[in-house]
Amino acid sequence: MGTLEENPKGTADYCTACTSCITTCPVSAATSKFRGPKLVGPAQSRMNFAEPDAEASLEYCSNCKNCDISCPSGVAVSTLNMLQRGEYYRSHSHLLRDHILAHGEKMIKMARKIPFGSFFANLGSDLGRKTGMLKLIGIASKRPMPKYASKSFLQQFRAIKQKSYPDKVVFFPGCYINENDPDVGIAFVKVMQKNQYEVIVDENFVCCGSPLVVTGYLDEAEANARINTALIRKWTEQGYPILTCCTSCSLMLKQEYAELFDFPGLHENAKFVYDAGEFLLELHEKNRFDQHFNHEGGSYIYHAPCHLRVQGIGLPALELLSLVPNLVVENADAGCCGISGNYGFKEDKYEISMQVGQELFQKIKESSTDTVISECGTCRMQIEHGTGVKAVHPIEVLSAAYDV
């Protein structure tokens, strides 16, 4: 046995069956179909349950990481569950639904090769939902699919004329920001420029692998991890930190790669990967964060994504936004939103995801604000779907406060 960093797979032996992970699991609270996070990954790695019994329960794990946060013994519960899921699908076929939800990046890249590709991709998903075709293959008919932007972040980034500074950062946009919400990436560049940093984007980066891991495509996720790890090493050797505005991406790059896979560079790279808010807060602590805000005021409510909380870096966005004069941000502090990446897009998980998010939805509806702040793209989608309230990324609020 060893520490989590040395041997995450071996942490199953640390499980004392205390049930803390079950009591904090939002899925277990929402449905009796999930027997709890520790009963598959940690237990299955030591006691070989009958295969159908194991997978029937594991299918309900959303990989939200609340079990990891709560475990007093340092067991990598969610990692063990994802490893077990990946092992299951090495000998079992995936559903078409899972293939679609796991490979969004590949599909939109193919669509963008034709004129108006994003338009037709959006039209196809809308028609598929309204006609019931998506429901037939297991994708939730009640939930709108993510809309693809007419131009990706990378396409827009190429046209940005930045001021060159000695200090530079490498931006990892991730699939969602690049393809669905490029405004977040543009706001990031503006904020970094305001703080006298030049932004570099390596167009060879691929999906971090989070959608692949949660749907059991572990070998594909490892292939992506190897590509990204080599690229990160290339840039960090030049002294450039890697920043991302997606908490699921930062979690994969700095933590989950090292937990799930075993090849050189993973632990070394993690030291140079930052959530954007985390990096900017460090600038503030070094008296390097620009606080000359032109636009002041506003009232918001903030939701902390589960994949941020498990990183143990606090709530940097809340601390940064507290520096903006007359800006009031309430911390919702209402647990998981329920969507957990592509989990809530599955027809048989939709109602569970909405039940998990009820406390957060109610807190938002009872607040006096008309805008929610959250770092996670799918959290923002879930919030808007569950409340009808607009949700934005904190970097967009900072950019607006700078009025740049």
N, C-alpha and C positions, 0 to 999 in steps of 0.2 A: 504494500500500500504506500501511498505518498500523498502529497498535497494535490489539490485540484489542478494546479498549474502543471504539476509533474505527471499526473495520471488521472485524468477525469473519469475514465472508464472504471477505475478501481475504487471510486468513491462509493459505489453501491454497498460495499462492505461496511461503510460508516452508518448506514441507515439503521436507526433504532426503532423503527415502526412507531414513532411518536405521534403521527397523524397531523403534525403542524402544516404539512404541505396540503393535506386534504381540506383542512379548515380554512385555508387561505386561497384555495383553488376556486376561481369564479365559475368555471364550468361545472364543477361538482355541486356548487350551490344552485346552479340553474337547471340541472337535469340529473336524474338518478341513473341515467344510462352510462355515465362515466363513474367508475368506481374509485377514481382518485389517481393522482399522478404517480405515487410511489408503487402502485400495485402492478405496474407493467415494466417500465424501464429498470428501476432498481431491483425489483423482485424477479423479473424475467431473466435478468443477467445472472442470477444465482440459482433460480429454480425454474426449470423448463416447464412452463404451463402448456396445456394443450393449445396448439397453434390458433384455432378459431377463437378460443376464449381470450387469448392474449390480444389479438388484433381487434376484436370487437370493442374492447375497452379503449385500446390505444388510439383508435380512430377518432375519439372525442377529445384528445389532448390538443389544445390550440397553440402550444409552445409560447404562451404569454410570459412565462418565466416567474410568475408569482411564487411557484413552489421553490425555486432557487433562492428567491429573496428571503423566504421564511424559514428555510431549513437551518436548524441550529447546529447541524453536524457537517455542513459544507458539502452535502451530496449534490452532484450535478444532475438533479432529477430530470429536468427537461432535456438535457443533452442525452442522457441514457434513453429517454423515450424516443428522441429523434434517431438515435443510432439503431434502436430496435425497429423503428418504422422503416428505415432504410434497408435493414436486413430483410425484413418481410418482403419488400418489393423487389428484392433481388431474385426472388423465386415466384413472384405473383405479378399478374398484369395490372397496370394502372387503368383507371377509368379515363375515358376521353375528357371528362370534366377536369380531372387532375392535370392532364397534359396541357389543357388550355390555360388553366390558372397558374401553372408553374412556368410557362414559357411565353409570357406576355412580351418580353423584350424581343425575342426572336420573331414573333408574329408581326409586331409593328415595324420592325426593321425591314421585313419582307414587304409589308404594305407600303412603306415610304418609297420603295423603289419604283412605284407607279405614280403617275400624276394624281393628285388629290387622294393619295393613299390613306391618310388619316381620316379624311371625310368618309370614305367608303367603309373604313374599319368601324367608325362610330355608327354609321348608318346600319351596318350589318348587326352590331351588337344591340342596337335599339330595336330593330325589327325582330331579331331573335328573341328578345325579352318579351316584346308585346304579342308576338304570335305564339309564344309558349315553347319555341324550339329550344331555348336555353334550359328551360325547366325539364324538358325531356332528357337532356344529358346530365342533369343534376346541378345546374347552376341556378341560384335563387332568382325567381321571377319578380319578386317584390323589390329587389335591390338594383338600382341603376349601376351599370358597369362604369368603370373609370373612363372618362373621355380623353382621347388623345389630342394633344395640341396640334394645331395646323403646322407649326414649326417646332422642332425639338429644341431643347436648351442648347445642344451643341451647335445646331444650325444658327441660332441667334447669337451664341457666344462668339462665333467667328467674325461677326460684324461689329463687336464691341471694340472701341478704341480706348484701351486702358492707358493710364499714365504709368510709366515704368518706375518701379521703386527697387532699392536694393533688397528689401525683404519680400519674399515670395512664398506663396502657399500653393499646394496642388489640391484642386477640388475634385472630389469623387461625387458626381451628381446622383448616381444611382438611377434605376429604371424609372421610378415614379416622377422624380423631378425632371429628368431628361425628357421623358415622353408625355407625361400627363400634366405636370405643373411647373413649366419652365420659369414662371414668374418668380418662384422661390430662388432658383439659381441666379437669375438676373439681379434680384435684391441682394443676394449674397455677394456678388461681385461688387455692387455699389457700396455695400457696407465695408468690405475689405479695402476698396480704393479710398474710402473716407478715412480709414485707419492706416493709410500709406502702405498697403500691401498690394503687390501685383498677383493676380490669380492665373495659375496655369491649369489647363485641363488636358489630361492625356486621353485622347480619343480611343486608345486601345483597351481602356478599362471595360470590363464586362459586368453583367449583373453580379451583385455580391453573393448571390446564391440562396438568400433567405427563402424566396418562394419555392425553390427547388428542394430545400431541406425539409420544409414542413409538409410537402407532398410526397416525400419518400424518394426523390431523385438524388440520392446522396452521392453517387459516383459523378453525376454531372456537376453537382455543387462543388465537389473536390476539384474537378477540372477547372472550373471558374476560379476557385481559390488559388490554384497554382498560377494562373495567368495574372491575377490581381496581386498576388504576393510578390512575384518577380517585378512587376511594374512599381509597386510601392517601394521595394528595395532600391530600384534604380533611382528614384527621386529622393529617398531619405539619405542615400549615400552622398547626395549633393547638398544635403542639409535642409531640405524642404519638408515641412510637416504636411500630412495628408488630412484634409478637413472634409467633412460631409454634413449636410443639413438633414439627413434622414437617420433617425435613431436606430432603426433596424439595420441599416447599412453599417453604421459605426459599431454596433454590437457584433455583427458578423466579422468585420475586419479586425477589430481589436480583441475580441474574446472568443466568439464561437468557432472561428477557424481553428484556433489552438485547442479547443475542446473536442472538436469533431474529427480533425485530421492530424496526420503525423508526417510532416516533412519540414525541412530546414527553413528558417526565417520567420516562422509564425510569431513566436514570442518576441523576437527582436523588433519586428514591424509594429507590433501592438503599441510599443512605447511612443510611436510617432503619429498615431492616428487619433484624431480629435473630433468630437462633436463640435460644430461651429460655435455654439454658445459657450462650451467649455473653453475653447481657445480664446474667444473674445474676453471671457471673464479673467483668464490668466493675464491678458493684456492690461485689463483694468488694475489687477493686483500689482502690475509692474509700472503703473502710472502711464500706460501707453494707449489706453482706450480713449478715443475722441468723444468728448461729452458736449460738443457744441451742437446742440439740437436746435433746429429751426422751427419744427412743428411740435407743439406741446399739447398735452391733455389727451383725454380719452379714457373710457372705462371698458375693461375686458375681464373675462374669466378664463383661467388657464387650466388645461388638462395635461398632466404629466404622463406620457406614454409608458407602458410597462417596460418596453425595451430601453428606455432611458433610466428608469429607476433601478433596474438590475445592474447597471454599469457602476453604481456607487459613486457618482460624481455630483450628487446633489441635484439641484434644479437651477442650472446656470441661467436659463432664460428669465426666470423670475428675478434673479439678482440683477441681471443686466437691465431689464425693463424698469426696475426700481430707480435707476439712475436718470430716467427721463422725467423732467419736471411735469407735475400735474397729471401724470399717467397712473391710473388706478388699475391694478391687476389683482383680482381675487383668485386664490388657489382653490379650484373645485375640490381637490382631495377626495375623489369619489371612486377610486379604484379603476378597474379595467373598463375600457369602452366597449369591449366585446368582439370587435371585428377580427383582431389578431391576424393581420395580413390578409391572406386569401381564405381564411377559415370561414368568415361570415358570408362569403360569396357562394358557399355550398348550400344547395336547397335544403338538405337535412340538418344544416347547422344554423340556418338563418334565424329561426325563432330563439335558439339558444343564445346566439350573439346579441340579439335585441334584449333578451331577458338579462344578460350580464350587464348591459349598458344602462339599465333602467335607473340606477341610482345617479349616474352621471347625467343622464338626460333630465331627470327631475331637478337636479341641482342647477343645471343651466337654465331650465325654464323658469325657475324661481328667482334667478338672479335678475338684476336690473340692466344687464348689458345686452347688446345686440350682436356681439362678436366674441368668438372663442379663439383662444390661442393654443396651438399644440404643434410639436415638432414633427409628428408622424403623419404622412400623407393619408394612409387608410384610416387613422383615427379621425382626421378631419372629415373624411367622407362619411364615416359612421355618425359623427356628431351632427353633420348637416342633415343626414337622412333621418336620424332619430329625433331631431329637435326642430329642424327648419331654420336653425340659426347659422349664420355665416361663420366659417372657421378659417383662420389664417395661420401662417407660420410666424414664429417670433422674429425671424430675420426680416420679414416683410414689415413688421411693426417698427423695427429699428430703422429700416431704410426710409420709411415714411416720416419717422421722427427727425431724421437727418434732412428730409425733404430733398433727396437726391434721386 
